[in-house]
């Protein structure tokens, strides 16, 4: 389909930059509410907006830590890593993502707590660094596997990372803590890779009914109901070059990079909704 004049106006670089700046300011206010600056002691040298701007370059451009933009008004990479590590230890990014998802649901006329979710996995290659990895014989990929749970709008509700040789029916167990964090869930759509009985039992323990989506022996690409939303989210996350190849040393660091990209993605979606 050809681009229209309205599409060009909506996705113009200047418009996207305004949306990005608004998203960073709104996200910084959310993070400062979750993790406020200390009232005593030495004040922070760099604001949360500045740190998020540096992390945006890290996630979106896929640059190395030492290749972050430098300048008199930009923080050094050591300070950016230190702030990200603090947020990681205090689960700040996970809590901020949950707030953004709830705000988007309320702005879209939905209930704050989701009642249905979609679960799927994605195998990605790893770089030459050390760390846990495996070989996915089905996708012919040596690396790690991302386990993602989204709501019906495609907003992430839970993200986990396991070695790629872990089967889908076993990878679902990694989402146990995310399932427990959403007690309102009553229905989950999954593909046939989660057809094992243990997957149904795991979801049933959380009060969730499983519904399998897919066709046995299907060849080629077919848009399947409900499941296309999680595939769309995987595609949007691939816009962040940091996620195209997993260059992290551990599964937990890889997970937090995925959460960081999910935070920016959801923030941009929310900002577009507000501007509309």
C-alpha positions in Angstrom: 0.0 0.0 0.0 1.4 3.4 -1.0 2.0 6.1 1.6 -0.5 8.9 1.8 0.0 12.5 2.7 -1.6 11.8 6.1 0.8 9.0 6.8 3.8 11.2 5.9 2.6 13.8 8.3 2.0 11.3 11.1 5.4 9.7 10.7 7.5 12.8 9.9 10.8 13.0 11.7 9.8 16.2 13.5 6.5 14.7 14.7 8.3 11.6 15.9 10.8 13.6 17.8 8.1 15.6 19.6 6.4 12.3 20.5 9.7 10.9 21.8 10.5 13.9 23.9 7.0 13.8 25.4 7.3 10.1 26.0 10.6 10.5 27.8 9.3 13.3 30.1 6.2 11.4 30.9 8.2 8.2 31.6 10.7 10.1 33.7 7.9 11.4 35.9 6.6 7.9 36.4 10.0 6.6 37.3 10.7 9.4 39.7 7.4 8.6 41.5 8.4 4.9 41.8 12.1 5.6 42.7 12.2 9.2 44.0 15.5 11.0 44.6 16.8 10.9 48.2 15.9 13.9 50.3 19.3 13.8 52.0 22.8 13.4 50.8 24.3 14.3 47.5 21.8 15.3 44.8 21.8 13.4 41.5 24.2 14.8 38.8 22.0 13.6 36.0 18.2 13.8 35.7 16.0 10.9 34.9 15.1 12.4 31.5 18.8 12.6 30.6 19.4 9.0 31.6 16.4 7.8 29.6 17.6 9.7 26.6 20.9 7.9 26.8 19.1 4.5 27.3 17.0 5.3 24.3 20.1 5.5 22.1 21.4 2.3 23.6 18.2 0.4 22.9 17.1 2.0 19.6 20.5 2.3 17.9 22.0 -0.8 19.4 25.3 0.8 20.2 27.9 -0.5 22.7 28.0 1.0 26.2 31.3 2.8 25.4 29.9 4.2 22.2 27.1 6.1 23.8 27.0 9.8 22.7 29.3 12.0 24.8 29.2 15.7 25.5 28.9 18.3 28.2 25.2 17.7 28.6 25.3 14.0 28.2 26.1 11.5 31.0 29.1 9.1 30.8 28.4 5.5 30.1 29.4 4.5 33.6 26.7 6.7 35.1 24.1 5.3 32.7 25.0 1.7 33.6 24.9 2.6 37.3 21.4 4.1 37.1 20.2 1.1 35.0 21.6 -1.3 37.5 19.8 0.5 40.3 16.5 0.3 38.5 17.2 -3.3 37.7 17.8 -4.2 41.4 14.7 -2.3 42.5 12.4 -3.6 39.7 11.7 0.0 38.7 11.4 -0.7 35.0 8.9 -3.6 35.5 6.8 -1.4 37.7 6.9 1.5 35.3 5.9 -0.8 32.4 2.9 -2.1 34.5 1.8 1.5 35.1 2.1 2.4 31.4 0.1 -0.6 30.3 -2.6 0.2 32.9 -2.8 3.8 31.7 -3.1 2.7 28.1 -5.9 0.3 28.9 -7.8 3.0 30.8 -7.3 5.5 28.0 -8.6 2.9 25.5 -11.8 2.4 27.5 -10.7 -1.0 29.0 -10.5 -2.2 32.5 -7.2 -1.5 34.3 -6.5 -5.2 35.0 -6.5 -7.6 31.9 -8.6 -10.7 31.9 -7.1 -12.3 28.7 -3.5 -12.7 27.5 -1.6 -14.1 24.6 1.7 -16.1 25.1 4.3 -16.9 22.5 8.1 -17.2 22.2 10.8 -15.8 19.9 14.3 -17.3 19.3 17.1 -14.8 18.6 20.8 -15.3 17.9 23.5 -14.5 20.4 26.8 -12.7 19.8 30.3 -14.1 20.5 30.2 -13.2 24.2 30.0 -15.8 26.9 26.8 -16.7 28.6 24.0 -19.3 28.6 22.5 -20.2 25.2 21.2 -23.2 23.3 20.2 -24.4 19.9 16.6 -24.2 18.8 16.3 -27.1 16.3 12.9 -26.0 15.0 13.9 -22.4 14.2 17.6 -23.4 13.4 18.8 -20.7 15.8 21.6 -20.8 18.3 21.0 -18.3 21.1 18.2 -17.5 23.5 14.4 -17.6 23.6 12.2 -14.7 24.7 8.9 -15.8 26.4 6.4 -12.9 26.0 2.9 -12.5 27.4 0.8 -9.6 26.1 -2.8 -8.4 26.5 -5.3 -8.2 23.7 -3.8 -4.8 22.7 -0.3 -6.2 22.4 1.1 -4.5 25.5 3.6 -6.6 27.4 2.4 -8.1 30.7 5.5 -10.4 31.2 8.9 -11.0 29.7 11.3 -13.8 30.4 14.5 -15.1 28.7 15.6 -18.8 28.6 18.2 -20.7 26.5 16.9 -21.4 23.0 17.1 -25.2 23.5 14.3 -25.0 26.1 11.0 -26.3 24.6 8.0 -24.0 24.6 6.1 -26.3 26.9 8.9 -26.0 29.4 9.6 -22.2 28.8 6.0 -21.4 30.0 7.1 -22.1 33.6 9.4 -19.1 33.4 6.3 -16.9 33.3 5.0 -18.2 36.6 5.8 -15.0 38.5 4.2 -12.9 35.8 1.1 -15.0 35.9 0.9 -14.6 39.7 1.3 -10.8 39.3 -1.9 -10.7 37.2 -4.5 -12.6 39.2 -7.3 -11.1 37.0 -6.3 -13.2 34.0 -8.9 -15.8 33.1 -8.0 -16.8 29.5 -4.8 -17.3 27.6 -4.3 -17.9 23.9 -1.3 -20.0 22.9 0.0 -21.8 19.9 0.3 -25.6 19.5 3.8 -25.5 21.1 2.1 -25.1 24.4 -0.3 -28.1 23.9 1.4 -30.2 26.6 -0.7 -31.2 29.6 1.8 -29.5 32.0 1.1 -26.1 30.3 -2.6 -26.5 30.9 -2.0 -27.5 34.5 0.3 -24.6 35.1 -2.3 -22.1 33.8 -5.0 -23.8 35.7 -3.2 -23.3 39.0 -3.5 -19.6 38.3 -7.1 -19.8 37.4 -6.5 -19.4 33.7 -8.2 -21.4 30.9 -6.0 -22.2 27.9 -7.1 -21.9 24.3 -4.9 -23.3 21.6 -4.7 -21.4 18.3 -3.2 -23.0 15.2 -3.5 -25.6 12.5 -1.8 -28.9 12.6 0.5 -29.4 9.6 0.1 -25.8 8.4 2.6 -24.7 5.8 3.6 -21.1 5.1 2.4 -18.0 6.9 -1.2 -17.6 7.9 -2.6 -14.8 10.1 -4.1 -16.6 13.1 -6.8 -15.1 15.3 -5.6 -13.4 18.5 -2.0 -14.7 18.1 -1.1 -12.1 15.5 -1.1 -9.5 18.3 1.9 -11.0 20.0 3.6 -11.5 16.7 3.0 -7.8 16.0 4.6 -6.9 19.4 7.7 -9.0 18.5 7.9 -7.2 15.2 7.7 -3.8 17.0 10.4 -4.8 19.5 12.7 -5.8 16.5 12.8 -2.1 15.6 15.1 -1.7 18.6 18.5 -2.9 17.3 19.7 -3.9 20.7 17.3 -6.8 20.5 18.1 -8.0 17.0 21.1 -9.9 18.3 21.4 -10.8 22.0 24.7 -9.5 23.0 24.1 -9.7 26.8 26.2 -11.9 29.2 23.2 -13.3 31.1 19.6 -14.1 30.7 18.6 -11.6 33.3 20.4 -8.7 31.6 18.9 -9.8 28.3 15.4 -9.7 29.9 15.9 -6.2 31.3 17.0 -5.0 27.9 13.8 -6.4 26.5 11.8 -4.7 29.3 13.6 -1.4 28.5 12.6 -1.7 24.8 9.1 -2.7 25.8 8.9 0.4 28.1 9.9 2.7 25.2 7.5 1.0 22.8 4.5 1.2 25.2 5.4 4.8 26.0 5.4 5.8 22.4 2.0 4.0 21.8 0.6 5.8 24.8 1.9 9.2 23.6 0.4 8.7 20.2 -2.9 7.8 21.9 -2.8 11.0 23.9 -1.9 13.2 20.9 -4.7 11.7 18.9 
